[in-house]
Amino acid sequence: MIYTGKALSVDLLPSGTAHLVFDLEGSSVNKFNQQALRELQEAAEVLKSADIKGVIFSSAKPTFIVGADITEFTAMFEQGEEQIHNWLVEANKVFTDIEDLPVPTVTAINGIALGGGFEMAVSTDFRVATANAVVGFPEVKLGILPGFGGTVRLPRLIGADNANQWIGSGAQIKSAQAFKEGALDSIVEPEVLIEAAEKIIAQCNAGKLDIQKIRAAKTSPLTLSPIELTVAFDTAKAMIAAKAGPNYPAPITAVQVMHEAATLDRTGALEKEHQGFIKLATSPVAANLVQMFLNDQFLAGKAKAHLSNAKDIKLAGILGAGIMGGGISYQSALRGTPVLMKDIAQEGLDLGMAEARKLLEKQVGRGRLDAAKMFGVLSNITPTLDYDDFGKVDIVVEAVVENPKVKKAVLSELEGLVTEDAIIASNTSTISIDELATALKRPDKFCGMHFFNPVPLMPLVEVIRGEKTSDETIATTVAYAKKMGKTPIVVNNCPGFLVNRVLFPYFGAFSKLLHDGADINQIDRVMEKFGWPMGPAYLLDVVGLDTGVHAQQVMADGFDRMKVGFESAIDKLYAQGDLGQKSGRGFYVYETDKRGKPKKLPNPELPALLDSIRDGAKDFEDQEIVERMMVAMCLEVARCLEDGVVETAIEADMGLILGLGFPPFRGGALRYADSLGLAQFCEIADKYAHLGELYQPTEKIREMAAANKTFYGV
């Protein structure tokens, strides 16, 4: 044994080649924490003077290296620019030492090699991988850029155009594409991975492969003319900036760093990378996106904790076909759980199957499925007009019309037709789970399972616990949602649950702004600039003004503070039959474009309608619009946390991000309030206290502000 540590070890193969194996103790995956980096540096020092023919880097785990340990390194980001720079210089010495070893080096990649894991790989002379390998640099999705030499080595390895795309998008690249573009040198079967690496080293030592030429290319400026450099990088900047948008600086910064480093040697290029990394790592966007990553892990951990108490779902039932039922059926069948899709009319079944088929055809068109897989998924959806086979189902998702009387009648009938162990879940967005449970003899087997439309695209599922819902019911429903590829968040029953409860104070603030004379176009523009995918007027049109009016009434019945207290623009539009996109007219009017999608245009009748509900127009500063909209929403999210609707600030914020499209770069409503400082947040809220209880912080929030506390406890 040449070297032994807790993260890696180095042995000598019979061929005389050193074999460095990553196997991080106490972890299911390999990642670069401080210990792993330190041991890699120590091993590199030993290898510099060892009597060996080459070095192979591989993993004893099912994946190679998933990247850096973000939980360790984020604390370092808060220590200041000088400390970050010192850490980067020290960490990068490890990889330059590996790149400069006096013998040939090969990385043997099994499974995933992302971020720092692939930076390790590109510091070696060659890379061989298995067919299932996935490589790439996802750092921009965390608001940063590669910090272990990725922006330096990748463009010199695969060319500026490919490197701009890889790093600027943060995409995970499959082995076939990586091989085609020159990031991998060979793809082999898993059982010959190490043997293939040994053969490459033997070829190097036999003079058949020139490692000095490879190293010279990786440590020198790019071999492009000034014009070629300008074309390559300026084109990439334009494309990536347009895709990333103004609120996500990491992609464009990464491309800019590669551009500035293109004419420099390795030392100069690495310094450019350090500067870019520091600029991003110290930004609030990076802090929020890293927190998002940690939040995802937190939610995954909570979902996993339910699995031990969950029943296995082998067959599911869906009541109510149509767009929603078809979408749920498609998602279940796509992820391997067969479904019985029942409706009372053949037209509903036809619509549901057509929706599933349309979604599958899109997948085939994008190359994600082949025809055989498509028909396999369709065969897992059994449309039916009766309950004949419902005695075999493990769970039924009721997705009929959003009417409590209809739902209760359907649920009561259904309960007598399924086994006593079967779980029944209602896909309701507003109706009380406890109220629906009164129709059932086994309320412990009943819960809410709120999907968001369109089902295939929206990642969130609210799993709603009723007063009598059992832990096993919740666990099984969470497991089913997880199996469907969704992110489940468990919430307690209340009007609107989590997402709709916090959405309607936001809509209420919008209605009040219009009533007070604000310009609808300014409101939508300002909130889109804040980061929302669409402004509140456009969002209401997409949701449907009939749905908005119904849900607003549910919220007002449940919470006095949500009563609007005046005839709103939403009410007026609904009363005259303007329902938004579904009717072609709402706050905007809609025409079908060449792709068959609704195109938003100004509604020429809206100004007169607004004049009828207010005393004239009034100019508002953009900041006041943001404050009035966001304070109302943030305070309601805080109330949900206080009321125990959700257990943690993380779940509250992720519910909004996954269910509503709250701007991820802001980290969520509670993290946004934290970023302002709760004392400052309360001061802003107090400016609008005259507008009603929606703008009045609770005593708990004021206590937190006085004690300089935060929702995230940092």
C-alpha positions in Angstrom: 0.0 0.0 0.0 1.4 3.4 -1.1 -1.0 5.5 0.9 -4.0 5.0 3.2 -6.5 7.5 4.4 -10.2 7.8 5.3 -11.3 9.2 1.9 -8.9 7.4 -0.4 -6.1 4.9 -0.7 -3.3 4.2 -3.2 -2.1 0.7 -4.0 0.3 -0.7 -6.6 -1.1 -2.9 -9.3 0.9 -5.8 -10.7 1.6 -3.8 -13.8 3.5 -1.3 -11.7 0.8 1.4 -12.0 -0.4 3.1 -8.9 -4.2 2.8 -8.3 -5.7 5.7 -6.3 -9.2 4.7 -5.1 -11.7 7.2 -3.7 -13.9 5.6 -1.0 -15.0 8.3 1.5 -15.6 6.7 4.9 -19.1 7.1 6.3 -20.7 8.4 3.1 -22.7 6.6 0.4 -21.0 8.8 -2.2 -17.6 10.3 -2.8 -17.4 14.1 -2.5 -14.6 16.6 -2.0 -14.7 17.7 1.6 -11.7 19.2 3.4 -10.5 15.8 4.4 -10.7 14.3 0.9 -8.8 17.3 -0.5 -6.1 17.1 2.2 -5.6 13.4 1.6 -5.5 13.8 -2.2 -2.7 16.4 -1.7 -0.8 14.0 0.6 -1.2 11.2 -1.9 0.0 13.4 -4.7 3.1 14.3 -2.8 3.8 10.6 -2.3 3.2 9.8 -6.0 5.6 12.5 -7.2 8.6 10.4 -6.0 7.1 6.9 -6.2 8.6 4.3 -8.5 5.5 3.8 -10.6 4.6 3.6 -14.3 1.4 5.8 -14.0 -1.6 6.5 -11.9 -5.2 5.5 -12.2 -7.9 7.3 -10.3 -11.1 5.4 -9.7 -13.9 4.9 -7.2 -14.9 2.0 -4.9 -18.4 3.4 -4.8 -21.2 3.1 -7.5 -20.4 6.7 -8.6 -17.0 8.4 -9.1 -17.3 11.8 -7.2 -20.5 13.8 -7.0 -18.7 17.1 -6.4 -17.6 19.3 -3.6 -19.2 19.0 -0.1 -21.3 22.2 -0.3 -22.2 21.9 3.3 -18.6 22.4 4.3 -17.6 25.1 1.8 -20.6 27.4 2.1 -19.4 28.5 5.6 -16.1 29.5 4.0 -18.0 31.8 1.6 -18.9 34.0 4.5 -15.4 34.5 5.7 -14.4 37.2 3.2 -12.7 37.5 -0.2 -9.2 37.0 1.1 -10.0 33.7 2.9 -11.9 32.4 -0.1 -8.9 33.3 -2.4 -6.5 31.5 0.0 -8.6 28.4 0.0 -8.9 28.4 -3.8 -5.2 28.7 -4.2 -4.5 25.9 -1.8 -7.2 23.6 -3.2 -6.0 24.2 -6.8 -2.5 23.2 -5.9 -3.8 19.6 -5.5 -5.1 19.5 -9.0 -2.1 21.2 -10.6 0.2 18.7 -8.8 -1.9 15.8 -10.2 -1.7 17.4 -13.7 2.1 17.7 -13.3 2.9 14.2 -12.1 5.9 12.8 -13.9 4.0 9.7 -15.1 0.9 9.2 -17.2 -2.5 9.6 -15.4 -5.9 8.3 -16.2 -9.3 8.7 -14.5 -11.6 5.7 -14.7 -15.2 7.1 -14.3 -18.0 4.9 -13.2 -21.4 6.6 -12.7 -21.4 10.3 -11.8 -18.5 12.7 -12.0 -19.8 16.2 -11.5 -18.3 19.5 -10.4 -15.2 19.0 -8.5 -15.4 15.3 -9.4 -15.0 16.1 -13.1 -12.5 18.8 -12.4 -10.4 16.0 -10.8 -10.9 14.0 -14.0 -9.9 16.7 -16.5 -6.7 17.4 -14.5 -5.5 13.9 -15.5 -4.1 13.1 -19.0 -6.9 10.7 -20.1 -10.4 9.7 -19.1 -12.2 6.4 -19.6 -15.8 5.8 -18.6 -18.6 3.4 -18.5 -21.6 3.9 -20.8 -23.8 5.0 -17.8 -21.4 7.7 -16.8 -22.6 11.3 -16.4 -20.2 14.2 -16.3 -20.4 18.0 -16.2 -20.1 21.2 -14.2 -23.4 22.1 -12.5 -21.9 24.9 -10.4 -23.8 27.8 -12.2 -27.0 26.3 -10.8 -25.7 27.0 -7.4 -24.9 30.6 -8.4 -21.1 30.0 -8.6 -18.7 28.7 -11.2 -16.2 25.8 -11.2 -13.4 26.6 -8.7 -11.0 23.7 -9.1 -9.7 24.6 -12.6 -12.8 23.6 -14.6 -13.0 26.9 -16.5 -9.3 26.6 -17.4 -9.0 23.0 -18.5 -12.3 22.3 -20.1 -12.1 24.8 -23.0 -8.5 23.7 -23.7 -9.7 20.1 -23.8 -13.0 20.3 -25.8 -12.9 23.7 -27.3 -14.4 27.1 -26.4 -17.8 26.5 -28.0 -18.4 23.2 -26.2 -17.0 24.5 -22.9 -19.2 27.6 -23.0 -22.2 25.4 -23.4 -21.3 22.8 -20.8 -20.3 25.3 -18.1 -22.7 28.0 -19.0 -25.7 25.7 -18.9 -24.6 23.6 -15.9 -26.0 20.6 -17.8 -25.2 17.0 -17.0 -23.6 15.3 -20.0 -24.0 11.7 -20.9 -21.0 9.6 -21.7 -21.7 9.3 -25.5 -21.8 13.1 -25.9 -18.8 13.6 -23.7 -16.8 11.1 -25.8 -18.0 12.7 -29.1 -16.9 16.2 -27.9 -13.5 15.0 -26.6 -14.0 15.1 -22.8 -13.7 11.3 -22.6 -11.2 9.2 -24.5 -12.9 5.8 -24.3 -16.2 4.2 -23.2 -15.8 0.6 -22.0 -17.7 -2.0 -20.1 -17.6 -1.7 -16.3 -15.7 -5.0 -15.8 -12.8 -3.8 -18.0 -12.7 -0.2 -16.8 -9.4 -0.5 -14.8 -7.9 -2.7 -17.5 -8.7 -0.1 -20.2 -7.0 2.6 -18.0 -3.9 0.4 -17.6 -3.7 -0.1 -21.4 -3.6 3.7 -21.9 -0.8 4.0 -19.5 1.1 1.2 -21.3 0.6 3.0 -24.6 2.0 6.2 -23.1 5.1 4.5 -21.7 5.6 2.8 -25.1 5.6 6.2 -26.8 2.4 5.7 -28.7 0.6 8.5 -26.8 2.2 11.9 -26.2 1.2 13.2 -22.7 3.5 16.2 -23.0 1.6 17.5 -26.0 -1.7 17.0 -24.1 -0.3 18.8 -21.0 1.1 21.7 -23.1 -2.4 22.3 -24.6 -4.1 22.3 -21.2 -1.6 24.7 -19.6 -1.2 27.1 -22.5 -3.5 29.8 -24.0 -6.2 28.7 -26.3 -5.0 28.4 -29.9 -7.6 30.7 -31.4 -7.1 34.0 -33.2 -8.5 37.2 -31.7 -11.4 37.1 -34.2 -12.1 33.5 -33.4 -12.1 34.2 -29.7 -14.5 37.1 -30.1 -16.9 35.1 -32.2 -16.8 32.1 -29.9 -17.3 34.0 -26.6 -19.5 36.9 -27.7 -21.9 34.5 -29.4 -22.0 32.4 -26.2 -22.5 35.4 -24.0 -25.5 36.6 -25.9 -27.2 33.1 -26.0 -26.5 32.3 -22.3 -27.4 35.8 -21.0 -30.8 35.5 -22.9 -31.5 32.1 -21.4 -30.3 32.8 -17.8 -31.9 36.2 -17.5 -30.7 39.2 -15.5 -31.2 37.6 -12.0 -28.8 34.7 -12.5 -25.2 36.1 -13.0 -23.3 32.9 -12.7 -23.6 31.6 -16.3 -22.5 34.8 -18.0 -19.8 35.3 -15.5 -18.4 31.8 -16.2 -18.3 32.5 -19.9 -16.7 35.9 -19.3 -14.0 34.3 -17.1 -13.2 31.8 -19.8 -13.0 34.6 -22.3 -10.6 36.6 -20.2 -8.5 33.5 -19.4 -8.3 32.3 -23.0 -5.1 34.2 -23.8 -3.4 33.3 -20.5 -1.3 30.3 -19.3 -2.6 28.0 -16.6 -1.4 30.2 -13.7 -3.0 33.4 -15.1 -6.2 31.5 -16.1 -6.6 30.0 -12.7 -6.3 33.5 -11.1 -9.1 34.7 -13.4 -11.2 31.7 -12.3 -10.5 32.6 -8.6 -11.6 36.2 -9.1 -14.8 35.1 -10.9 -15.5 32.5 -8.2 -15.1 35.0 -5.4 -17.3 37.6 -7.1 -20.2 35.0 -7.3 -19.6 33.2 -4.0 -20.0 36.4 -2.0 -23.3 37.3 -3.7 -26.7 36.9 -2.2 -27.9 35.0 -5.3 -25.3 32.3 -4.6 -26.2 32.1 -1.0 -29.9 31.7 -1.9 -29.3 29.1 -4.6 -26.9 27.1 -2.4 -29.6 27.2 0.3 -32.1 25.9 -2.3 -29.8 23.0 -2.9 -29.7 22.3 0.8 -33.5 22.7 1.0 -33.8 20.1 -1.8 -31.7 17.7 0.3 -33.8 18.4 3.4 -37.0 17.7 1.6 -35.6 14.5 0.1 -34.5 13.4 3.6 -38.0 14.1 5.1 -39.6 12.1 2.3 -37.2 9.2 2.8 -38.0 9.2 6.5 -41.6 8.3 5.6 -40.7 5.3 3.5 -40.2 2.8 6.3 -43.9 3.4 7.3 -45.3 3.3 3.8 -47.2 0.6 2.0 -46.1 -0.5 -1.4 -48.3 0.9 -4.2 -48.7 -1.7 -7.0 -51.9 -0.4 -8.6 -53.5 3.1 -8.3 -56.9 4.4 -9.2 -57.7 7.8 -10.6 -61.3 9.1 -10.4 -62.0 11.8 -12.9 -60.2 11.8 -16.2 -59.9 14.9 -18.3 -56.8 17.1 -18.3 -56.0 16.7 -14.7 -56.9 13.0 -14.3 -55.1 12.3 -17.6 -52.0 14.1 -16.3 -51.9 12.2 -13.0 -52.5 8.9 -14.8 -49.7 9.7 -17.2 -47.3 10.6 -14.5 -48.1 7.5 -12.5 -47.8 5.1 -15.4 -44.6 6.8 -16.7 -42.9 6.2 -13.4 -44.0 2.5 -13.3 -47.2 2.4 -11.3 -50.2 1.1 -13.4 -53.5 3.0 -13.0 -57.2 2.5 -13.5 -58.5 5.8 -14.8 -62.3 6.0 -14.2 -64.8 8.6 -15.4 -68.6 8.7 -15.7 -68.5 9.5 -19.4 -66.6 8.1 -22.3 -65.8 11.6 -23.5 -63.9 12.2 -20.2 -61.9 9.0 -20.7 -61.1 9.9 -24.3 -59.9 13.3 -23.1 -57.8 11.7 -20.4 -56.2 9.2 -22.7 -55.6 11.9 -25.3 -53.8 14.0 -22.7 -51.6 11.1 -21.8 -50.9 10.3 -25.4 -50.1 13.9 -26.2 -47.6 14.1 -23.3 -45.9 10.9 -24.4 -45.7 12.0 -28.0 -43.8 15.1 -26.8 -41.4 12.8 -25.0 -40.9 10.7 -28.1 -40.4 13.8 -30.2 -37.7 15.1 -27.8 -35.9 11.7 -28.0 -36.5 10.9 -24.3 -38.7 7.9 -25.1 -39.0 5.5 -28.0 -42.2 4.2 -29.4 -42.1 0.9 -27.5 -41.7 2.7 -24.2 -44.6 5.0 -25.1 -47.0 2.2 -25.8 -45.8 0.4 -22.7 -46.7 3.5 -20.6 -50.1 3.8 -22.3 -50.8 0.1 -21.6 -50.3 0.9 -17.9 -53.3 3.2 -18.1 -56.7 1.3 -18.1 -59.6 3.6 -18.8 -62.9 2.4 -17.3 -66.5 3.5 -16.8 -67.0 1.3 -13.8 -65.5 0.3 -10.5 -65.1 -3.4 -11.3 -61.4 -3.6 -10.6 -61.1 -1.0 -7.8 -61.1 -3.8 -5.2 -57.4 -4.4 -6.3 -56.1 -0.8 -5.9 -53.8 0.3 -3.1 -54.5 4.0 -3.5 -57.1 6.1 -5.3 -56.7 9.7 -6.2 -60.0 11.4 -6.5 -59.8 14.2 -9.1 -63.4 15.1 -9.8 -65.0 18.5 -10.0 -64.0 21.0 -7.2 -67.4 20.8 -5.5 -67.7 19.5 -1.9 -71.1 17.9 -2.4 -69.9 16.0 -5.5 -66.6 15.0 -3.9 -68.3 13.7 -0.7 -70.8 11.7 -2.7 -68.0 10.2 -4.8 -65.8 9.5 -1.9 -68.5 7.8 0.1 -69.4 5.5 -2.8 -65.7 4.8 -3.5 -65.0 3.8 0.1 -67.5 0.9 -0.1 -65.8 -0.5 -3.2 -62.1 -0.6 -2.2 -60.4 -2.7 0.4 -60.2 -1.5 4.0 -56.5 -1.0 3.6 -56.8 1.1 0.5 -55.9 4.8 0.8 -58.1 7.5 -0.7 -56.6 10.9 -1.5 -58.5 13.9 -2.8 -56.9 16.1 -5.3 -58.5 19.3 -4.0 -57.0 22.8 -4.0 -59.3 24.4 -1.5 -61.9 22.1 0.1 -61.2 21.1 3.7 -59.9 17.6 4.1 -61.7 17.3 7.5 -65.0 18.4 5.9 -64.6 15.8 3.1 -63.6 13.1 5.7 -67.1 13.4 7.3 -68.4 11.4 4.3 -66.1 8.5 5.2 -66.2 5.6 7.7 -62.4 5.3 7.6 -61.1 8.8 7.8 -57.7 7.5 9.0 -57.2 6.2 5.4 -58.0 9.6 3.8 -55.8 12.6 3.1 -55.4 15.3 0.5 -53.1 15.0 -2.5 -53.0 18.4 -4.2 -51.3 18.3 -7.7 -50.6 21.5 -9.5 -51.5 22.1 -13.2 -49.9 21.1 -15.5 -49.2 17.9 -13.6 -46.1 16.7 -15.6 -44.4 20.1 -15.3 -45.2 21.2 -11.7 -42.9 19.4 -9.2 -44.9 20.0 -6.0 -47.5 17.8 -4.4 -49.1 19.0 -1.2 -49.9 16.0 0.9 -52.6 17.3 3.3 -53.0 15.7 6.7 -56.5 15.7 8.1 -57.4 15.6 11.8 -57.9 11.8 11.7 -55.4 10.9 8.9 -53.0 8.1 10.1 -49.2 8.3 9.8 -49.3 5.3 7.5 -51.6 7.0 5.1 -49.4 10.1 5.0 -46.3 7.9 4.6 -47.8 5.9 1.8 -49.1 9.0 -0.1 -45.7 10.7 0.3 -44.0 7.6 -1.1 -46.4 7.4 -4.0 -45.8 11.1 -4.9 -42.1 10.5 -4.6 -42.3 7.5 -6.9 -44.2 9.7 -9.4 -41.1 11.9 -9.5 -42.8 14.7 -7.5 -41.6 16.6 -4.4 -44.1 16.0 -1.6 -44.5 18.5 1.2 -46.8 17.4 4.1 -49.1 20.2 5.3 -51.8 20.3 7.9 -55.4 21.0 6.9 -56.6 24.7 6.7 -58.3 26.8 4.1 -56.2 26.8 1.0 -53.6 24.6 2.7 -50.2 26.2 2.1 -49.8 27.4 -1.4 -53.3 28.8 -2.1 -53.5 30.2 1.4 -50.4 32.4 0.8 -51.2 33.1 -2.8 -54.5 34.9 -2.1 -53.1 37.7 0.1 -50.8 38.4 -2.8 -53.8 38.5 -5.1 -55.6 40.6 -2.5 -52.7 43.1 -2.5 -53.0 43.2 -6.3 -56.7 43.9 -6.2 -56.2 46.7 -3.6 -53.4 48.3 -5.8 -55.8 48.4 -8.8 -58.6 49.7 -6.6 -56.2 52.5 -5.4 -55.4 53.5 -8.9 -52.3 51.6 -9.9 -51.5 50.7 -13.5 -52.0 47.0 -14.3 -49.1 47.0 -16.8 -46.8 48.5 -14.2 -47.7 46.0 -11.6 -47.1 43.0 -13.9 -43.8 44.5 -15.1 -42.5 45.3 -11.6 -43.3 41.9 -10.3 -41.8 40.2 -13.2 -38.7 42.3 -12.7 -38.7 41.2 -9.1 -38.4 37.6 -10.4 -41.8 36.1 -10.8 -42.3 34.2 -14.1 -45.4 36.3 -14.7 -47.2 39.2 -13.1 -50.3 38.8 -10.9 -52.7 39.9 -13.7 -51.3 37.5 -16.2 -51.1 34.7 -13.5 -54.8 35.2 -12.7 -55.7 34.9 -16.4 -53.7 31.6 -16.6 -55.2 30.2 -13.4 -58.7 31.2 -14.5 -60.7 34.1 -13.0 -63.5 31.7 -12.1 -61.0 29.6 -10.1 -59.7 32.8 -8.5 -63.1 34.0 -7.4 -64.0 30.6 -6.0 -60.7 30.3 -4.1 -60.9 33.9 -2.9 -64.3 33.2 -1.3 -62.9 30.1 0.4 -60.0 32.1 1.8 -62.3 34.9 2.9 -64.6 32.4 4.7 -61.7 31.0 6.5 -59.8 34.2 7.4 -61.4 37.6 8.0 -58.2 39.4 7.0 -58.6 38.0 3.4 -62.0 39.7 2.8 -61.4 42.2 0.0 -64.1 44.6 1.2 -64.8 46.1 -2.2 -65.8 45.1 -5.7 -62.6 44.1 -7.3 -61.5 44.0 -10.9 -61.4 40.2 -10.6 -65.1 40.2 -9.5 -66.1 42.5 -12.4 -64.3 40.5 -15.1 -65.8 37.2 -13.7 -69.3 38.7 -13.6 -69.2 39.6 -17.3 -67.9 36.1 -18.2 -64.2 37.1 -18.8 -62.3 34.1 -17.3 -58.8 34.7 -18.7 -57.1 32.4 -21.1 -59.9 29.8 -21.0 -62.4 32.3 -22.4 -59.9 34.3 -24.5 -60.4 37.5 -22.4 -59.5 38.6 -18.9 -57.0 41.2 -17.7 -55.6 40.6 -21.2 -57.1 39.3 -24.4 -55.6 36.2 -26.1 -55.1 35.1 -29.7 -53.6 31.8 -30.8 -50.1 32.2 -32.3 -48.5 30.1 -35.0 -47.5 27.4 -32.5 -51.1 27.1 -31.3 -50.3 28.8 -28.0 -52.2 31.8 -26.5 -50.6 35.1 -27.2 -51.2 37.9 -24.6 -52.4 41.3 -25.9 -53.8 44.4 -24.1 -57.5 44.3 -23.3 -59.0 47.5 -24.7 -62.0 47.3 -22.4 -60.0 47.1 -19.2 -59.4 50.8 -18.6 -63.1 51.5 -18.5 -63.7 48.6 -16.2 -61.0 49.8 -13.8 -62.4 53.3 -13.9 -65.7 51.9 -12.7 -64.2 50.5 -9.5 -61.9 53.4 -8.4 -61.6 57.1 -8.2 -59.1 57.6 -11.0 -55.5 56.5 -11.7 -52.6 57.2 -9.3 -48.9 57.0 -9.8 -47.0 54.5 -7.7 -43.3 54.0 -7.2 -42.1 50.6 -8.3 -40.8 49.9 -4.8 -44.2 50.5 -3.2 -45.8 48.0 -5.5 -43.1 45.4 -4.6 -43.6 46.1 -0.9 -47.3 45.9 -0.9 -47.4 42.7 -2.9 -44.6 40.9 -1.0 -45.3 42.0 2.5 -48.8 40.6 2.3 -47.5 37.3 1.0 -44.5 37.0 3.4 -46.6 37.7 6.4 -49.1 35.0 5.5 -46.2 32.5 5.0 -45.0 33.4 8.5 -48.5 32.8 9.9 -48.6 29.4 8.2 -45.4 28.5 10.0 -46.7 29.9 13.3 -50.0 28.0 12.9 -48.2 24.7 12.2 -49.5 24.3 8.6 -45.9 23.3 7.8 -43.1 22.3 10.2 -40.2 24.4 8.9 -39.3 27.6 7.1 -37.7 25.4 4.4 -40.9 23.6 3.6 -42.8 26.8 3.5 -40.4 28.5 1.1 -40.0 25.4 -1.1 -43.8 25.1 -1.3 -43.9 28.6 -2.9 -40.9 28.0 -5.1 -42.1 24.6 -6.4 -45.8 25.4 -6.5 -46.0 29.0 -7.5 -42.7 29.8 -9.2 -41.5 32.1 -6.4 -38.1 33.5 -7.6 -35.5 30.8 -6.6 -32.7 33.3 -6.6 -34.4 35.1 -3.7 -34.6 31.8 -1.8 -38.3 31.9 -0.8 -40.6 34.3 1.0 -39.2 33.8 4.5 -35.6 33.9 3.3 -36.5 37.1 1.5 -37.8 38.6 4.7 -34.6 37.4 6.4 -32.5 39.1 3.8 -34.2 42.4 4.5 -33.7 41.9 8.3 -36.9 41.3 10.3 -36.7 44.6 12.0 -36.6 46.4 8.6 -39.3 44.1 7.3 -41.6 45.1 10.2 -40.9 48.7 9.5 -41.9 48.3 5.9 -45.0 46.4 6.9 -46.0 49.2 9.4 -46.0 51.7 6.5 -49.0 49.8 5.2 -50.7 48.9 8.4 -53.6 51.2 7.5 -54.5 48.8 4.6 -55.6 46.1 7.1 -54.5 43.0 9.0 -52.7 41.5 6.0 -49.9 44.1 6.6 -49.7 43.7 10.4 -46.8 41.5 11.7 -47.8 39.0 14.3 -46.4 39.3 17.9 -44.1 36.4 17.2 -42.5 38.2 14.2 -42.0 41.4 16.2 -40.4 39.3 19.0 -38.1 37.7 16.5 -37.2 41.1 15.0 -36.5 42.6 18.5 -34.2 39.6 19.3 -32.4 39.9 15.9 -33.6 36.4 15.0 -34.4 35.0 11.5 -36.8 32.4 10.1 -33.8 30.3 9.0 -32.0 30.6 12.4 -28.8 32.0 11.0 
